[in-house]
Amino acid sequence: MAREASTIKTRNRLNRGDGGWAYAFIAVALVVYAMFTAYPVISAFIISFQNYQPLGSTYVGFENYENVFKSALFWKAMGNTVIYTLLTVPVALLLSFGVAILIMPLRKWMQTSFKAIYYLPAVASGVALSVVWLWIFDPMQGGILNQLLGAFGIPSQNWLGSSSTSMFSLVLMSWLSSHGTSIIIYVAALLGIDNSYYEAADIDGASFLQKMWHIVIPCLKPTTLFLLVTGVIGSFQVFQNAYLMTGGGPDHSTTMVGLLIFDTAFKYFEFGDAAAQSLVLALVIAIMAFVQFKFLGKDVEY
């Protein structure tokens, strides 16, 4: 009994030591999270109730939130963001899924090559990519897109300078930009489907479309839901494209909520209003994610 008690005490000491090492290993990540995520969020929450000034702030209650909900520009930016999301996220999922399906029958080295090619734009500089797209959307006849349309007799368009085409230009840029991450995730999910499902379908004489509808799509529901939720979150936070391509113009036709928050804080120096806008945006994103999980994740198994 004494030997067993000694063994248990020794094991407990070792376990406590392992726990200490575990906390030591995650300490750096916790510090980074606290400094660059938790602290900014808490600070934004506090500032949203203040008329913030670097040398002294005053408490204003819910005045900043009232300004947000009364702002016509905020609702216009929210509408632009919703339209952008509805036009880009579903198409991005379809394109990623289609490319992943086309990659699957290829040999292993060809799959790897195509995945690398499609993922390459994701590691490129966003500013550099925007410069390329500015060249494509050049309103002069020398612009690539206008040259392409000119071959069909269509007159040149001021793609980014007209309120009727500026939003479509950003949407087109999203459609043709990198979908590499989603493609890689879809390919990994496709490789995870058990071959016995396909063998059973072959025995029953199922066609390609029947396999897609009854095997592939149901098995990829968790992956599709994940990409849908993250895609909507990323789309509601879009900033770089609007900032670099149009600056939110013309006539605020491409002003997204993320760009509006940036302008409010660093252009007009209304930090309290900007903090309130960011928290309202966070609440909208949380509600959207909850609704997607609630209604689209009912029969999803992880």
RONU-311389 format. One record per residue (C-alpha): residue number from 0; x, y, z. Coordinates in Angstrom, 3 decimals, always signed. Example, Ala and Ser with C-alpha at 12.3 -4.5 7.8 and 13.67 -1.06 7.14 Angstrom:
BEGIN
NODE/0/+12.300/-4.500/+7.800 $
NODE/1/+13.670/-1.060/+7.140 $
% end
This chain:
BEGIN
NODE/0/+0.000/+0.000/+0.000 $
NODE/1/+2.807/+2.410/+0.892 $
NODE/2/+4.507/+1.690/-2.410 $
NODE/3/+1.263/+2.330/-4.321 $
NODE/4/+0.706/+5.606/-2.448 $
NODE/5/+4.276/+6.682/-3.247 $
NODE/6/+3.741/+5.823/-6.907 $
NODE/7/+0.509/+7.856/-7.010 $
NODE/8/+2.222/+10.858/-5.381 $
NODE/9/+5.091/+10.646/-7.879 $
NODE/10/+2.631/+10.441/-10.779 $
NODE/11/+0.684/+13.432/-9.488 $
NODE/12/+3.895/+15.456/-9.226 $
NODE/13/+4.767/+14.521/-12.807 $
NODE/14/+1.280/+15.442/-13.981 $
NODE/15/+1.533/+18.802/-12.251 $
NODE/16/+4.886/+19.310/-13.915 $
NODE/17/+3.435/+18.442/-17.320 $
NODE/18/+0.619/+20.914/-16.719 $
NODE/19/+3.126/+23.620/-15.926 $
NODE/20/+5.024/+22.946/-19.141 $
NODE/21/+1.749/+22.991/-21.096 $
NODE/22/+0.889/+26.444/-19.748 $
NODE/23/+4.423/+27.592/-20.480 $
NODE/24/+4.120/+26.520/-24.113 $
NODE/25/+0.799/+28.313/-24.642 $
NODE/26/+1.829/+31.369/-22.627 $
NODE/27/+3.219/+33.166/-25.689 $
NODE/28/+0.033/+32.566/-27.670 $
NODE/29/-2.073/+33.742/-24.721 $
NODE/30/-0.015/+36.915/-24.358 $
NODE/31/-0.307/+37.667/-28.087 $
NODE/32/-4.061/+36.989/-27.960 $
NODE/33/-4.485/+39.219/-24.918 $
NODE/34/-2.472/+42.080/-26.444 $
NODE/35/-3.763/+42.043/-30.025 $
NODE/36/-7.301/+40.602/-29.693 $
NODE/37/-8.775/+40.747/-26.206 $
NODE/38/-7.410/+44.176/-25.250 $
NODE/39/-8.492/+45.922/-28.495 $
NODE/40/-11.998/+44.439/-28.220 $
NODE/41/-12.380/+45.557/-24.600 $
NODE/42/-10.958/+48.985/-25.454 $
NODE/43/-13.368/+49.354/-28.389 $
NODE/44/-16.284/+48.478/-26.118 $
NODE/45/-15.228/+51.148/-23.608 $
NODE/46/-14.524/+53.784/-26.278 $
NODE/47/-17.947/+53.203/-27.854 $
NODE/48/-19.479/+54.871/-24.793 $
NODE/49/-17.097/+57.822/-24.852 $
NODE/50/-16.304/+60.959/-26.758 $
NODE/51/-12.751/+59.738/-27.095 $
NODE/52/-9.873/+62.196/-26.980 $
NODE/53/-6.199/+61.220/-26.629 $
NODE/54/-5.728/+63.550/-23.651 $
NODE/55/-9.078/+63.027/-21.999 $
NODE/56/-12.351/+61.292/-22.832 $
NODE/57/-15.859/+61.998/-21.618 $
NODE/58/-18.657/+59.482/-21.059 $
NODE/59/-21.573/+59.994/-23.470 $
NODE/60/-23.623/+56.865/-22.860 $
NODE/61/-25.378/+55.480/-25.926 $
NODE/62/-24.940/+58.643/-27.988 $
NODE/63/-22.422/+57.003/-30.338 $
NODE/64/-24.806/+54.110/-31.001 $
NODE/65/-27.620/+56.584/-31.674 $
NODE/66/-25.379/+58.307/-34.202 $
NODE/67/-24.716/+54.977/-35.879 $
NODE/68/-28.361/+53.983/-36.235 $
NODE/69/-29.357/+57.482/-37.390 $
NODE/70/-26.596/+57.625/-40.005 $
NODE/71/-27.866/+57.166/-43.554 $
NODE/72/-24.310/+56.486/-44.683 $
NODE/73/-23.977/+53.586/-42.230 $
NODE/74/-27.112/+51.910/-43.591 $
NODE/75/-25.969/+52.530/-47.159 $
NODE/76/-22.623/+50.916/-46.310 $
NODE/77/-24.435/+47.999/-44.671 $
NODE/78/-26.602/+47.580/-47.770 $
NODE/79/-23.527/+47.653/-50.016 $
NODE/80/-21.890/+45.019/-47.824 $
NODE/81/-24.967/+42.770/-47.957 $
NODE/82/-25.176/+43.074/-51.756 $
NODE/83/-21.467/+42.347/-52.088 $
NODE/84/-21.820/+39.294/-49.843 $
NODE/85/-24.834/+37.900/-51.710 $
NODE/86/-23.069/+38.280/-55.053 $
NODE/87/-19.645/+36.941/-54.075 $
NODE/88/-19.943/+34.207/-51.445 $
NODE/89/-22.269/+31.758/-53.297 $
NODE/90/-20.293/+32.160/-56.540 $
NODE/91/-17.014/+31.617/-54.680 $
NODE/92/-18.352/+28.372/-53.211 $
NODE/93/-19.576/+27.133/-56.601 $
NODE/94/-16.301/+27.984/-58.328 $
NODE/95/-14.206/+26.371/-55.596 $
NODE/96/-16.353/+23.246/-55.592 $
NODE/97/-16.265/+22.990/-59.391 $
NODE/98/-12.492/+23.371/-59.578 $
NODE/99/-12.026/+20.808/-56.796 $
NODE/100/-14.193/+18.317/-58.700 $
NODE/101/-12.162/+18.890/-61.866 $
NODE/102/-8.878/+18.412/-59.983 $
NODE/103/-9.870/+15.133/-58.314 $
NODE/104/-9.486/+12.751/-61.327 $
NODE/105/-5.959/+14.012/-62.023 $
NODE/106/-2.771/+12.295/-60.939 $
NODE/107/-1.317/+13.161/-57.558 $
NODE/108/+1.458/+15.402/-58.875 $
NODE/109/-0.976/+17.235/-61.127 $
NODE/110/-3.368/+17.769/-58.212 $
NODE/111/-0.526/+19.251/-56.186 $
NODE/112/+0.512/+21.500/-59.074 $
NODE/113/-2.990/+22.862/-59.621 $
NODE/114/-3.549/+23.418/-55.903 $
NODE/115/-0.295/+25.361/-55.727 $
NODE/116/-1.237/+27.449/-58.775 $
NODE/117/-4.667/+28.301/-57.404 $
NODE/118/-3.303/+29.062/-53.938 $
NODE/119/-0.438/+31.238/-55.177 $
NODE/120/-2.489/+34.503/-55.320 $
NODE/121/-3.370/+34.046/-51.634 $
NODE/122/+0.266/+34.624/-50.649 $
NODE/123/+0.758/+37.550/-53.026 $
NODE/124/+0.559/+41.137/-51.832 $
NODE/125/-2.972/+42.514/-51.869 $
NODE/126/-1.639/+45.876/-52.960 $
NODE/127/+0.176/+44.318/-55.929 $
NODE/128/-2.964/+42.440/-56.970 $
NODE/129/-5.004/+45.630/-56.706 $
NODE/130/-2.528/+47.418/-58.990 $
NODE/131/-3.016/+44.663/-61.568 $
NODE/132/-6.792/+44.997/-61.308 $
NODE/133/-6.546/+48.773/-61.654 $
NODE/134/-4.730/+48.124/-64.922 $
NODE/135/-7.468/+45.709/-66.005 $
NODE/136/-10.207/+48.236/-65.153 $
NODE/137/-8.386/+51.177/-66.752 $
NODE/138/-11.166/+53.393/-68.176 $
NODE/139/-9.107/+54.237/-71.248 $
NODE/140/-9.221/+52.095/-74.368 $
NODE/141/-5.867/+50.631/-73.342 $
NODE/142/-7.447/+48.918/-70.347 $
NODE/143/-7.447/+45.142/-70.724 $
NODE/144/-11.172/+44.738/-70.038 $
NODE/145/-12.100/+47.578/-72.381 $
NODE/146/-9.875/+46.076/-75.075 $
NODE/147/-11.681/+42.769/-74.664 $
NODE/148/-15.075/+44.439/-74.921 $
NODE/149/-13.897/+46.524/-77.867 $
NODE/150/-13.284/+43.315/-79.821 $
NODE/151/-17.054/+42.728/-79.625 $
NODE/152/-17.934/+46.313/-80.520 $
NODE/153/-18.835/+47.326/-76.962 $
NODE/154/-17.740/+50.878/-76.030 $
NODE/155/-15.249/+51.494/-73.244 $
NODE/156/-16.603/+51.772/-69.714 $
NODE/157/-15.423/+53.757/-66.709 $
NODE/158/-15.560/+50.675/-64.508 $
NODE/159/-14.428/+52.132/-61.197 $
NODE/160/-15.510/+55.731/-61.788 $
NODE/161/-19.201/+55.137/-62.417 $
NODE/162/-21.714/+54.304/-59.680 $
NODE/163/-23.490/+51.927/-62.079 $
NODE/164/-20.433/+49.714/-62.631 $
NODE/165/-18.187/+50.228/-59.582 $
NODE/166/-19.854/+47.596/-57.398 $
NODE/167/-19.919/+45.092/-60.266 $
NODE/168/-16.199/+45.732/-60.768 $
NODE/169/-15.436/+44.778/-57.155 $
NODE/170/-17.683/+41.724/-57.449 $
NODE/171/-15.963/+40.659/-60.689 $
NODE/172/-12.599/+41.094/-58.984 $
NODE/173/-13.774/+38.795/-56.192 $
NODE/174/-15.092/+36.197/-58.641 $
NODE/175/-11.807/+36.004/-60.528 $
NODE/176/-9.496/+36.362/-57.548 $
NODE/177/-7.954/+33.622/-55.467 $
NODE/178/-10.166/+30.796/-54.252 $
NODE/179/-7.165/+28.642/-53.421 $
NODE/180/-7.934/+28.088/-49.741 $
NODE/181/-11.494/+26.932/-50.433 $
NODE/182/-10.308/+24.701/-53.278 $
NODE/183/-7.730/+22.991/-51.065 $
NODE/184/-10.295/+22.468/-48.298 $
NODE/185/-12.805/+21.012/-50.773 $
NODE/186/-10.172/+18.676/-52.262 $
NODE/187/-9.253/+17.445/-48.788 $
NODE/188/-12.926/+16.831/-47.999 $
NODE/189/-13.422/+14.960/-51.283 $
NODE/190/-10.442/+12.741/-50.524 $
NODE/191/-12.023/+11.947/-47.157 $
NODE/192/-15.160/+10.388/-48.674 $
NODE/193/-15.126/+6.600/-48.268 $
NODE/194/-14.713/+4.763/-51.599 $
NODE/195/-17.304/+2.202/-50.513 $
NODE/196/-20.014/+4.789/-51.232 $
NODE/197/-18.869/+5.089/-54.842 $
NODE/198/-18.548/+1.308/-55.194 $
NODE/199/-22.101/+0.818/-53.951 $
NODE/200/-23.315/+3.515/-56.356 $
NODE/201/-21.503/+1.815/-59.266 $
NODE/202/-23.180/-1.477/-58.424 $
NODE/203/-26.568/+0.272/-58.498 $
NODE/204/-25.703/+1.850/-61.848 $
NODE/205/-25.701/+5.454/-60.573 $
NODE/206/-24.678/+8.176/-62.982 $
NODE/207/-22.122/+10.897/-62.285 $
NODE/208/-24.811/+13.427/-61.396 $
NODE/209/-26.539/+10.931/-59.101 $
NODE/210/-23.264/+10.315/-57.283 $
NODE/211/-22.786/+14.034/-56.917 $
NODE/212/-26.285/+14.595/-55.555 $
NODE/213/-26.583/+11.594/-53.254 $
NODE/214/-22.962/+11.096/-52.113 $
NODE/215/-20.665/+14.058/-52.658 $
NODE/216/-22.941/+16.947/-51.707 $
NODE/217/-24.285/+15.333/-48.495 $
NODE/218/-20.780/+14.281/-47.409 $
NODE/219/-19.474/+17.801/-48.022 $
NODE/220/-22.184/+19.573/-46.016 $
NODE/221/-19.910/+20.228/-43.002 $
NODE/222/-17.199/+21.622/-45.283 $
NODE/223/-19.661/+23.749/-47.241 $
NODE/224/-21.187/+25.135/-44.044 $
NODE/225/-17.734/+26.000/-42.707 $
NODE/226/-16.738/+27.770/-45.934 $
NODE/227/-20.100/+29.538/-46.092 $
NODE/228/-19.831/+30.887/-42.551 $
NODE/229/-16.206/+31.972/-42.920 $
NODE/230/-16.949/+33.415/-46.361 $
NODE/231/-19.809/+35.548/-45.034 $
NODE/232/-17.660/+36.722/-42.112 $
NODE/233/-14.820/+37.666/-44.448 $
NODE/234/-17.176/+39.386/-46.879 $
NODE/235/-18.773/+41.502/-44.145 $
NODE/236/-15.288/+42.573/-43.086 $
NODE/237/-14.091/+43.430/-46.599 $
NODE/238/-11.919/+46.534/-46.619 $
NODE/239/-8.857/+46.228/-48.818 $
NODE/240/-10.580/+45.951/-52.196 $
NODE/241/-12.852/+48.942/-51.653 $
NODE/242/-10.089/+51.051/-50.113 $
NODE/243/-7.498/+50.425/-52.813 $
NODE/244/-9.758/+50.213/-55.865 $
NODE/245/-12.413/+52.892/-55.368 $
NODE/246/-11.942/+54.487/-51.949 $
NODE/247/-15.658/+53.881/-51.399 $
NODE/248/-16.777/+56.009/-54.343 $
NODE/249/-18.239/+57.165/-56.490 $
NODE/250/-21.088/+58.608/-54.400 $
NODE/251/-20.390/+55.967/-51.709 $
NODE/252/-21.581/+53.246/-54.087 $
NODE/253/-18.780/+50.924/-52.910 $
NODE/254/-18.466/+52.087/-49.302 $
NODE/255/-18.447/+48.931/-47.180 $
NODE/256/-18.884/+48.887/-43.417 $
NODE/257/-15.214/+48.076/-42.848 $
NODE/258/-14.132/+51.036/-44.982 $
NODE/259/-16.655/+53.304/-43.236 $
NODE/260/-15.243/+52.341/-39.824 $
NODE/261/-11.726/+53.117/-41.050 $
NODE/262/-12.750/+56.501/-42.461 $
NODE/263/-14.728/+57.412/-39.349 $
NODE/264/-11.773/+56.663/-37.090 $
NODE/265/-8.743/+57.771/-39.092 $
NODE/266/-10.181/+60.301/-41.511 $
NODE/267/-12.721/+62.112/-39.356 $
NODE/268/-11.211/+61.102/-35.984 $
NODE/269/-14.596/+60.112/-34.538 $
NODE/270/-13.215/+57.192/-32.577 $
NODE/271/-16.298/+56.725/-30.425 $
NODE/272/-18.579/+56.418/-33.454 $
NODE/273/-16.076/+54.094/-35.160 $
NODE/274/-15.961/+51.833/-32.092 $
NODE/275/-19.756/+51.725/-31.980 $
NODE/276/-19.893/+50.895/-35.697 $
NODE/277/-17.384/+48.075/-35.247 $
NODE/278/-19.371/+46.541/-32.380 $
NODE/279/-22.612/+46.769/-34.332 $
NODE/280/-20.854/+45.044/-37.241 $
NODE/281/-19.578/+42.338/-34.871 $
NODE/282/-23.135/+41.799/-33.603 $
NODE/283/-24.488/+41.530/-37.157 $
NODE/284/-21.793/+38.983/-38.059 $
NODE/285/-22.558/+36.949/-34.917 $
NODE/286/-26.282/+36.917/-35.753 $
NODE/287/-25.543/+35.860/-39.337 $
NODE/288/-23.317/+33.012/-38.144 $
NODE/289/-25.942/+31.880/-35.627 $
NODE/290/-28.675/+31.873/-38.279 $
NODE/291/-26.515/+29.856/-40.678 $
NODE/292/-25.680/+27.248/-38.051 $
NODE/293/-29.300/+27.180/-36.862 $
NODE/294/-30.959/+26.578/-40.209 $
NODE/295/-28.218/+25.058/-42.364 $
NODE/296/-26.468/+22.942/-39.750 $
NODE/297/-29.436/+20.892/-38.532 $
NODE/298/-28.476/+17.651/-40.265 $
NODE/299/-24.726/+18.299/-40.410 $
NODE/300/-22.543/+15.767/-38.614 $
NODE/301/-18.941/+16.659/-37.665 $
% end
